[in-house]
């Protein structure tokens, strides 16, 4: 699936099953909530926090998919082509960081 396909699929799901998009501010708040859930899993799975009994069913992949879903919703709502945006962002990073990481002593 391409990013464009994902944007179209999410739009179809929203308009058929979800009835309509939540407004952009609501979706931004939901995005922050979902990112927090990813952080919670990461802190427990890869960090030093321990899992609680209520965390036994957590699934990092599912939590990341929730983040992606809401991000795609926001892109659709604001008219952003995520494929184009990602390509432009990678080009910017490639120019800006051409030697930065290679010369970073902390990465050696």
C-alpha positions in Angstrom: 0.0 0.0 0.0 1.3 3.4 -0.9 0.9 6.5 1.3 -1.6 7.8 -1.2 -3.5 4.6 -1.0 -3.6 4.9 2.8 -4.9 8.4 2.6 -7.7 7.3 0.2 -8.5 4.2 2.3 -8.8 6.3 5.5 -10.9 8.9 3.8 -13.3 6.1 2.5 -13.5 4.6 6.0 -14.2 7.9 7.7 -16.9 8.8 5.2 -18.6 5.4 5.3 -18.0 4.0 8.8 -16.9 7.1 10.8 -19.7 9.2 9.3 -17.5 12.3 9.2 -14.1 13.6 10.3 -13.8 15.0 13.8 -12.6 18.7 13.5 -8.9 19.4 13.2 -8.5 20.5 16.8 -10.2 17.3 18.1 -8.0 15.1 15.9 -4.9 17.0 17.0 -5.8 16.2 20.6 -6.5 12.5 19.7 -3.1 12.4 17.9 -1.4 13.5 21.1 -3.3 10.9 23.1 -2.3 8.2 20.6 1.4 9.3 20.7 1.2 9.1 24.5 0.0 5.5 24.2 3.0 4.7 22.0 5.2 6.3 24.6 3.7 4.3 27.4 4.3 1.0 25.6 7.9 2.1 24.7 8.7 3.1 28.3 7.5 -0.3 29.5 8.8 -2.5 26.7 12.1 -0.8 26.0 12.5 1.5 29.0 12.8 1.0 32.7 9.1 1.0 33.6 7.4 -2.2 34.4 4.1 -3.4 32.9 1.0 -3.2 35.0 -1.7 -5.9 34.8 -3.8 -3.6 32.7 -1.0 -3.4 30.2 -1.0 -7.1 29.3 -2.9 -6.7 26.1 -0.9 -3.7 24.7 0.3 -4.0 21.1 3.0 -1.6 19.9 2.1 -2.1 16.2 -1.6 -1.4 16.9 -0.7 1.8 18.8 1.6 3.0 16.0 -1.2 2.3 13.5 -3.5 4.5 15.6 -1.0 7.3 15.4 -0.7 6.9 11.6 -4.5 6.7 11.2 -5.1 10.0 13.0 -2.1 11.7 11.3 -3.6 10.6 7.9 -6.9 12.0 9.0 -5.3 15.4 9.7 -3.5 15.3 6.4 -6.7 14.6 4.6 -8.5 17.4 6.4 -5.9 20.0 5.7 -5.3 19.0 2.1 -1.8 17.6 2.6 -0.4 15.0 0.2 1.8 13.0 2.6 3.8 11.4 -0.2 4.8 14.8 -1.5 5.4 16.2 2.0 7.6 13.2 3.0 9.6 13.5 -0.3 10.2 17.2 0.3 11.1 16.6 3.9 13.7 13.9 3.0 15.2 16.2 0.4 15.5 19.0 3.0 17.1 16.6 5.5 19.5 15.3 2.9 20.7 18.7 2.1 20.8 20.0 5.6 22.3 16.9 7.2 24.6 15.8 4.3 27.6 15.7 6.6 26.1 16.4 10.0 25.6 12.8 11.2 28.7 11.5 9.5 30.8 14.1 11.5 28.9 13.5 14.8 31.4 11.9 17.2 28.5 10.6 19.3 27.4 8.4 16.5 30.7 6.6 16.0 
